[in-house]
Amino acid sequence: VKTPLKVLFTEHYREMICGFGVACLNAVGFYVILSYMPTYMSVEMNVEHSTAYLAETLSLCTYILLIFMMGKLSDRFGRKTMLITASICFILFSVPLFSQISSNTLMHILIIQIAFGAMLSINDGTLASFLAEVFPTKVRYTGFAFTFNMANALLGGTAPLVCTWLIQMTGNNMMPAWYLVFFSVIALIAMLFIKETAHKSLRD
């Protein structure tokens, strides 16, 4: 008997691999930007704890609001366009934004955090629809759950630990930015191998 997981691995491995690759950016981006960032700012960049956490809280509110807008834009412009845009934004701006976190000024840090949240919302407002559409009905739930949860379990939850370890090993406090860039490149490559899924009937 072919279980949905077996069908996923034998008949839809291409979609599974690409879906996992795309979900990597969500996993790493979410945990680095919305979880690890206050610790990074206070420990590595000597930003006051109150400033770091206040900026994080305010930017998170912006992120939540922007997700709805990005989801609407993905219906208009397509999943592929939005996800590729998010990957390119992280590739281009992660290092420059991280390099500007040395200031203790709340407004300065808040602008950086909002910029990161906006880039992440482009990805996160689109990803769920993309993962649902890329798999056919018989493995849709399994494909979505496997790719999304594996990316978050393997790469998301471990991201703060890995970033801290990379800083200690290299002595370079820009390593979290390069970690984001690395998985943004993976997500971008994965999206290049996937056809647009928006505005098409879901596959049986």
N, C-alpha and C positions, 0 to 999 in steps of 0.2 A: 504494500500500500504506500502510495506516495503522499507523504505529509506535506503541508504547505512549505515547511522549512526545506525539505528535500527538493521540492519543485523549485524553490527559490535558488538553491545552490546549483542545480543541474540545468535549469532552463532559463533562468534570469540572472545569472551571475554577473553579466555585464552591467545591468541596471543596479544590481546590489553593490558592486565595486564603485561605480560612479556615484551612487547615492551616499555611500559611506564617505567617499572623498569630499563631496559637497558638504555633508554634515560635519566634517572636521572643523570647518571654519566656525560654525555655530558653537560647537563644543568648546574649542579653545578660546574663541572670542568672548563667549559669555562668561566663562570662569575667570579669564584673565582680567577683563574689563569690569565686570560687575561683581566679582568676588575678591580677587587677589589685589586689585588696584589700590585700595586704601592701605593695605599692609605694605605694598611696594612703595607707595609715596612716603609713608611715615618712616619706614625702616631704611630704605635705600636712598631716598631723596630728601630726608630730613624735613618733610612737611609736617606741620602740627596735626595731631590725631583728629582734633575737632574739625579742622579745615578739610582734611582728607575725607572724613566720613560725611560731612555736610555736602561736599561737592558730589560725592558718590550718590547720596540720597536724592539730590535735586536732579542729577543727570539720569538716574533711574526712572524718575517720573517722566522726564522728557522722552526717554527710550520707550516707555510703555505707550505713550500717546502716539509716537511716530510709527510704531508697528502697524497700527490700523491704517495709517496713510500709505505706508509702503505696501501693505497687502492690496489696497485699492489700486495703487500704481502698477502692481504686478498683474492685475487683471487687465489693465489697459495696455501695458508695454510687453508683457510676457515674463515668464519665470526666468528664462535664460538670460534675458537682458538685465534683470535686476540682480540675479546672483553673480553674474560676471562683473557687473558694476561694483558690487560689494567687495568682491575679491580684489579687483584693481585698486579700489580705494584703500584697502588695508595694505596692499603691496606698496603703494606710493606714499602713504601718510603715516603709517605706524611708527617708523623710526623718527621722523621729524616731530611728531606729536609727543612721543616719549621723551625726546631730548629737551622739551620745553617744560617739563614737570618740576624743575628745580625751584621754581618760584613758590613762595608761601602765600601769595595773594589769592584769596578765595576766587575772585572773578577770573583770574588767569587760569587757574586749575579747573574751574567750572566750565570754561569755554572748551578746554581740551577734553574733559570728560563728556560733554555734550556732543562734541565732534565724534568721539569714539562711539558713543551711544547711537548717534545718527547712522554711522556706517554699519554698525551691527544690526540696527533695525531694518536696513535694506535687505540684509540676509535673512534675518529671523522673521520678518513679515512675509517672506516669500517661501521659505523652506518647507513649511508644513504642506502647503498646496503642491509644491513640486514633488515631494516624496510620495504624496497620495496619488499623483497623476502618473508618475513614471512607472508604476507597477500595475499589471493587470489585476482584475477583480479577485481572482483566485488566490493571489499572494499579496494583495495590497496591504492588508493589516500586518502580515508577517514581515513583508519587505520594509514597510515604514518603521515598525517597531525594532527590527533587527539593526538596520542601518543607523537610525537615530540613537538608540540606546547604546549600541556598541561604541559609537563615536564618543558619546558623552561619558560612558564608563571608562573607556581606555584613555581618552585624551582630555576630556573635560575635567573630571574629578581630580586627575593627576596634574593638571596644568600648573596650579600654584606651587606644588612640590617640585616639578621639573624646572620651572622658572627660577625658583630659589636655588636649586642645585646648579643650574647653568651659571648663575651669577657667582656663586661660590667657586665653581671650577675655573671660570674664565677671568673673574675680577672685573667683568664688564656689566654694568647695570643696565645696558641697553638690550641684554639678551631676551627679555620678555617680548620686546618689539620684534626682534628677529625671529622669535618663535612664532609670533603671529604672522609674520611675512611668509615663513616657510609653509604653514598650513593654508595660507591664502593662495599660494602658488598651486598647492595640491588641489584645492577646491576649484581654482580656475581651470586647471588641466582637465579635471573630471567633467566640468560643465561643457568643455569643448567637444566631448565625445557623446553628449546627450542632445537629442533634438528638442525643440520647443514643445512643451506639454500643454501650455495654455490654449484656450479657444478650440480644443479638440475634444471629441467624445471620449469618455473613459473607456479603456480597453476591457473586454470581457476576460 
